[in-house]
């Protein structure tokens, strides 16, 4: 490890980034080492292009997944967790989760251990990439998914297990009316879906703060509160509470619109809404999750920032990515805005069948690296990375998974070389 002077610090709600920060990387499994090597080379080139040696990253490798297991017998060694906590900001490739019981998802464990409560997934179209939509260029949305509660709490009781039997006995005794709603209690596996006021508020707070800082116009709270009124319904209620109590003067909510319409008139509510637009207020509204899936495809230009619960966000982020060409071009970040901790990652899987064949698409991890540079405040370097990706894809310079029919695909190393040449040309 490097000296403490190279460590990123978090003070007064902001990162303190030295000129030569130490940043851990986890290469990952399958295609991970290949795309991580590409990403580091490209980030280093962009940093040098902008800062000419006055800033650079000292990369330090940490191990998780198969590489860690082969070395230590642990899929996620304590040393890796300690290194991530020490250095705050990291980047990782895709990690495999072994099939079978007893071993939790490493990704989920990292998010829980570091309390990375906000999963940020920007989704936008890149010219030159195939899409199933007629006008994919209308999609430019950033999704904030709660990252630690809901199904990620991992509270389950398997069918016929002793834990299930004990839980059912208490459930039947203490909550007989709810117990009677179980269609087949003797063969049901059960799960608990925790959604808290604190967890919901901090996620929505992060989404609204990001939207305001990045001059976005709308934050949509996505939920299934029409059915799950206490959990998903709680999420949207608490989200509106944050908007209306913590962002007064910057935000107008559709909750306020509905209240004015009920207490005064439709005309008064409409006037209030128009005034908010005139003053440039951020609009915060909400939408039922199933309606959101339809609207995101039919009217994607209407959406800016989405804040949602864990499972909804899991589905929706991948669905939106599919609309612009897939997970191969979709970056991701797991963040804690209260501690500064952050892990930037590829959003796709390990693709073991492609490993070592020099055909993997590194764009998801490269763009995640650009998010990392932005997070450090090295915005010009991040912009160069994104611009180089835009130009490459628009020219048809892409790996086989993205290549158009009749256009020769680049290898991973060929794409890397293309990107590095483009970045050098911007010096």
C-alpha positions in Angstrom: 0.0 0.0 0.0 1.1 3.6 -0.6 1.6 6.2 2.0 -1.4 7.8 3.7 -0.7 11.0 1.7 -1.9 9.2 -1.4 -5.2 8.2 0.2 -8.5 9.7 -0.8 -10.2 11.3 2.2 -13.8 12.3 2.9 -14.3 15.5 4.9 -17.2 17.9 5.2 -19.3 15.9 2.8 -16.8 16.0 0.0 -13.9 14.0 -1.3 -10.3 15.2 -0.8 -8.4 13.8 -3.7 -4.6 14.0 -3.8 -2.8 14.5 -7.1 -1.6 10.8 -7.0 -4.4 8.9 -5.3 -4.1 5.2 -4.6 -7.1 3.4 -6.1 -7.7 -0.3 -5.7 -9.0 -2.5 -8.5 -10.4 -6.0 -8.6 -9.8 -7.5 -12.0 -12.8 -9.9 -11.7 -13.5 -13.3 -13.1 -13.9 -14.6 -16.7 -13.3 -11.6 -19.0 -12.6 -9.4 -16.1 -8.8 -9.3 -16.3 -8.9 -8.4 -20.0 -11.3 -5.6 -19.8 -9.8 -4.3 -16.6 -6.4 -4.1 -18.3 -7.9 -2.1 -21.1 -9.8 0.2 -18.8 -6.8 1.1 -16.7 -4.7 1.8 -19.8 -7.4 4.1 -21.2 -8.0 5.9 -17.9 -4.2 6.4 -17.5 -4.0 7.8 -21.1 -6.9 10.2 -20.5 -5.4 11.5 -17.2 -2.0 12.0 -18.9 -3.6 13.7 -21.8 -5.2 16.3 -19.6 -2.8 16.7 -16.7 0.6 15.9 -18.3 1.9 13.9 -15.4 0.7 16.4 -12.7 -1.9 13.9 -11.7 -2.0 10.1 -12.0 -3.5 7.1 -10.3 -1.5 4.6 -8.4 -3.4 1.3 -9.0 -3.2 -1.4 -6.4 -4.7 -4.8 -7.0 -7.1 -6.5 -4.5 -8.5 -9.9 -4.9 -12.1 -11.3 -4.9 -13.9 -14.1 -6.6 -12.1 -17.0 -8.2 -8.7 -15.3 -8.1 -9.1 -14.8 -4.3 -10.3 -18.3 -3.7 -7.4 -19.9 -5.6 -5.0 -17.8 -3.4 -6.6 -17.8 0.0 -9.5 -20.2 0.0 -11.8 -17.2 0.5 -14.0 -15.7 -2.1 -13.8 -12.3 -0.4 -10.8 -12.1 1.9 -10.8 -9.7 4.9 -7.7 -8.0 3.4 -9.8 -7.0 0.4 -12.6 -5.5 2.4 -10.0 -3.7 4.6 -8.3 -2.3 1.5 -11.6 -1.1 0.0 -12.6 0.6 3.3 -9.1 2.2 3.6 -9.0 3.8 0.1 -12.8 4.6 -0.3 -12.9 4.6 -4.1 -12.3 1.4 -6.2 -13.2 -0.2 -9.5 -13.9 -3.8 -10.2 -14.7 -6.2 -13.0 -17.5 -8.8 -13.0 -17.4 -11.4 -10.3 -18.8 -14.9 -10.4 -21.0 -16.3 -7.7 -20.6 -20.0 -7.3 -23.8 -22.0 -7.9 -25.2 -23.7 -4.8 -26.0 -22.9 -1.2 -23.7 -21.4 1.4 -21.9 -18.7 -0.6 -23.6 -15.3 -1.0 -23.2 -13.1 -4.0 -19.9 -11.2 -3.6 -21.4 -8.1 -5.2 -24.2 -8.0 -2.7 -21.8 -8.6 0.1 -19.6 -5.7 -1.0 -22.5 -3.4 -1.2 -23.7 -4.4 2.3 -20.4 -4.4 4.0 -19.5 -1.0 2.6 -23.1 0.3 2.9 -23.1 1.3 -0.8 -26.7 2.2 -0.7 -27.1 3.9 -4.1 -26.6 2.0 -7.3 -26.3 4.6 -10.0 -26.9 3.4 -13.5 -26.7 6.0 -16.4 -28.4 4.8 -19.5 -28.0 6.6 -22.8 -27.8 5.9 -26.5 -24.5 5.8 -28.5 -24.8 6.5 -32.2 -23.7 3.4 -34.2 -25.0 0.9 -31.7 -27.9 -1.4 -32.7 -31.2 -0.9 -30.7 -34.6 -2.6 -30.8 -36.2 0.9 -30.6 -37.0 3.2 -33.5 -35.7 6.3 -31.6 -33.3 5.1 -28.9 -31.5 8.5 -29.0 -34.4 9.8 -26.8 -33.1 7.7 -23.9 -30.9 9.6 -21.5 -31.7 8.7 -17.9 -29.9 8.0 -14.7 -31.3 5.4 -12.4 -30.8 5.4 -8.6 -31.6 2.0 -7.2 -31.6 1.4 -3.5 -28.8 -1.1 -3.0 -29.1 -2.6 0.5 -32.8 -3.4 1.4 -35.7 -5.1 -0.3 -34.6 -8.5 -1.8 -30.9 -7.6 -1.2 -31.6 -8.0 2.6 -31.5 -11.7 1.8 -34.0 -12.7 4.4 -35.5 -16.0 3.2 -36.8 -19.3 4.7 -36.7 -22.3 2.4 -39.6 -24.7 1.9 -39.8 -27.3 4.7 -36.8 -25.9 6.5 -36.8 -25.7 10.4 -36.5 -21.9 10.1 -39.6 -21.8 7.8 -41.6 -24.0 10.2 -40.7 -21.7 13.1 -41.5 -18.6 11.2 -44.8 -20.0 10.0 -45.8 -21.0 13.5 -45.2 -17.5 14.9 -46.9 -16.0 11.8 -50.0 -18.1 12.2 -50.2 -17.5 15.9 -49.6 -13.7 15.9 -51.1 -12.7 12.5 -53.8 -15.2 11.6 -55.5 -13.0 9.0 -52.3 -12.5 7.1 -51.4 -16.2 7.5 -54.8 -17.1 5.8 -53.6 -15.2 2.7 -51.0 -17.9 2.1 -52.4 -20.0 -0.7 -50.2 -23.1 0.1 -48.6 -22.5 3.5 -47.2 -26.0 3.9 -45.1 -25.7 0.7 -44.3 -22.0 0.6 -40.8 -20.6 0.8 -40.9 -17.2 2.4 -39.0 -14.0 2.2 -39.1 -10.7 4.1 -39.1 -7.5 2.2 -37.7 -4.7 4.4 -38.0 -1.1 3.1 -37.1 1.5 5.7 -37.8 5.2 6.1 -34.0 5.9 6.5 -33.0 3.8 3.6 -35.6 5.2 1.3 -34.9 8.8 2.3 -31.2 8.7 1.8 -31.6 7.1 -1.7 -34.1 9.7 -2.8 -32.0 12.5 -1.2 -29.0 11.3 -3.3 -31.1 11.2 -6.5 -32.5 14.7 -6.0 -29.1 16.1 -5.0 -27.5 14.6 -8.1 -30.3 15.9 -10.4 -30.0 19.4 -9.1 -26.2 19.4 -9.3 -26.4 18.1 -12.9 -29.2 20.4 -14.1 -31.7 17.7 -14.7 -35.4 18.6 -14.7 -37.3 15.6 -13.3 -37.0 12.9 -10.7 -39.5 10.0 -10.9 -40.1 7.8 -7.8 -40.9 4.3 -9.2 -42.7 1.9 -6.9 -45.5 -0.7 -6.6 -47.3 1.1 -3.8 -50.7 0.4 -5.2 -50.3 -3.2 -4.0 -47.5 -3.1 -1.4 -48.8 -0.1 0.5 -46.6 -0.3 3.5 -43.2 -1.1 1.9 -43.3 0.3 -1.7 -45.9 2.8 -0.7 -43.7 3.8 2.2 -40.8 4.4 -0.2 -42.8 6.9 -2.3 -44.3 8.7 0.8 -40.9 9.0 2.4 -39.4 10.2 -0.9 -41.9 13.0 -1.2 -41.1 13.9 2.5 -37.5 14.4 1.6 -38.3 16.5 -1.5 -40.8 18.7 0.3 -38.8 19.2 3.6 -35.2 19.2 2.5 -35.3 20.9 -0.9 -37.7 23.7 -0.4 -37.2 26.4 -3.1 -35.6 24.0 -5.5 -38.2 21.3 -6.0 -41.9 21.1 -6.9 -43.6 17.7 -6.2 -46.6 16.2 -7.9 -47.7 15.4 -4.4 -48.1 19.1 -3.8 -49.9 19.4 -7.1 -52.5 16.7 -6.0 -52.9 18.5 -2.7 -53.6 21.9 -4.3 -56.0 20.3 -6.8 -57.9 18.6 -3.9 -58.0 21.6 -1.6 -58.5 24.4 -4.2 -59.0 23.5 -7.9 -57.5 22.0 -11.0 -56.9 25.5 -12.3 -54.9 26.5 -9.1 -52.9 23.3 -9.3 -52.1 23.8 -12.9 -51.0 27.4 -12.3 -48.8 26.3 -9.5 -47.2 23.7 -11.7 -46.6 26.2 -14.5 -45.0 28.6 -12.0 -42.6 25.9 -10.9 -41.6 25.3 -14.5 -41.1 29.0 -15.1 -38.8 29.2 -12.0 -36.8 26.2 -13.1 -37.8 24.0 -10.2 -36.9 20.3 -10.3 -40.1 18.3 -10.7 -40.5 15.3 -8.5 -43.3 12.9 -9.3 -44.0 9.1 -9.1 -45.1 6.3 -11.2 -46.2 2.7 -10.7 -43.4 0.3 -11.7 -45.3 -1.6 -14.4 -46.5 1.6 -16.0 -42.9 2.9 -15.9 -41.7 0.0 -18.0 -44.2 0.9 -20.7 -43.6 4.6 -20.5 -39.8 4.2 -20.6 -40.1 2.5 -24.0 -42.9 4.6 -25.5 -42.0 8.0 -24.1 -38.3 7.8 -22.9 -37.6 11.5 -23.5 -39.9 12.4 -20.6 -37.7 10.8 -18.0 -34.5 12.3 -16.5 -33.6 10.7 -13.2 -35.4 7.6 -11.7 -35.2 6.7 -8.0 -36.6 3.3 -7.0 -36.5 0.3 -4.7 -34.0 -2.5 -5.1 -35.9 -5.1 -7.1 -37.7 -2.6 -9.3 -34.3 -1.0 -10.1 -32.8 -4.4 -10.9 -35.3 -5.0 -13.6 -35.6 -1.5 -14.9 -31.9 -0.7 -15.2 -31.3 -3.9 -17.3 -34.5 -3.2 -19.4 -33.4 0.3 -20.2 -29.9 -0.9 -21.0 -31.4 -3.3 -23.5 -33.2 -0.4 -25.2 -29.9 1.3 -26.1 -27.9 -1.8 -27.0 -27.4 -3.9 -23.9 -25.3 -4.1 -20.7 -22.1 -4.1 -22.7 -22.3 -0.3 -23.0 -23.9 0.4 -19.6 -21.8 1.7 -16.7 -22.5 1.4 -13.1 -21.5 2.8 -9.7 -22.3 1.8 -6.1 -22.1 4.8 -3.8 -22.4 6.0 -0.3 -22.8 9.8 -0.4 -22.5 10.0 3.4 -19.1 8.3 3.7 -17.6 8.9 0.2 -17.2 5.1 -0.4 -17.7 4.1 -4.0 -17.1 1.1 -6.2 -17.4 1.5 -10.0 -18.1 -1.7 -11.9 -19.0 -3.4 -15.2 -22.7 -4.1 -15.1 -22.6 -7.4 -17.1 -21.5 -10.9 -16.2 -18.2 -12.7 -16.3 -18.8 -14.4 -19.8 -16.4 -17.3 -19.1 -16.9 -18.7 -22.5 -15.2 -15.6 -24.0 -12.3 -15.4 -21.5 -8.9 -15.3 -23.0 -10.1 -15.1 -26.6 -9.5 -11.4 -27.0 -13.1 -10.7 -28.1 -14.6 -9.2 -24.9 -16.3 -5.8 -25.1 -14.7 -3.5 -22.5 -17.1 -0.4 -22.9 -19.2 -0.9 -19.8 -16.1 -0.9 -17.6 -14.5 1.9 -19.5 -17.5 4.1 -19.0 -17.6 3.1 -15.4 -14.0 4.3 -15.2 -15.2 7.6 -16.6 -17.8 7.8 -13.8 -14.9 7.2 -11.4 -12.9 10.1 -12.9 -16.0 12.3 -12.6 -16.4 11.3 -9.0 -12.8 12.3 -8.3 -13.5 15.7 -9.8 -11.3 15.0 -12.8 -14.0 15.9 -15.2 -11.9 16.8 -18.2 -10.3 13.4 -18.2 -13.7 11.7 -17.9 -15.0 13.7 -20.8 -12.1 12.6 -23.0 -12.9 9.0 -22.2 -16.6 9.3 -23.0 -15.9 11.3 -26.2 -13.5 8.6 -27.4 -16.1 5.9 -26.8 -18.7 8.0 -28.6 -16.5 8.5 -31.6 -15.4 4.8 -31.8 -18.9 3.5 -31.7 -20.2 6.1 -34.2 -17.5 5.0 -36.6 -18.4 1.4 -36.3 -15.2 0.5 -34.4 -16.6 -2.0 -31.9 -16.3 -5.6 -30.7 -18.3 -8.5 -32.2 -21.2 -8.2 -29.8 -22.0 -4.7 -31.1 -20.7 -4.8 -34.7 -23.2 -4.2 -37.4 -23.7 -6.9 -40.1 -21.0 -6.7 -42.8 -18.7 -4.6 -40.6 -15.5 -6.2 -39.4 -15.4 -6.5 -35.6 -12.4 -5.4 -33.5 -10.7 -7.6 -30.9 -10.4 -6.3 -27.4 -6.9 -5.3 -28.0 -7.8 -3.7 -31.3 -10.5 -1.7 -29.6 -8.0 -0.7 -26.9 -5.5 0.5 -29.5 -8.2 2.5 -31.3 -9.2 4.2 -28.1 -5.7 5.0 -27.0 -4.9 6.5 -30.4 -8.0 8.6 -30.2 -7.1 9.9 -26.8 -3.5 10.7 -27.8 -5.0 12.6 -30.7 -6.7 14.9 -28.3 -3.5 15.9 -26.5 
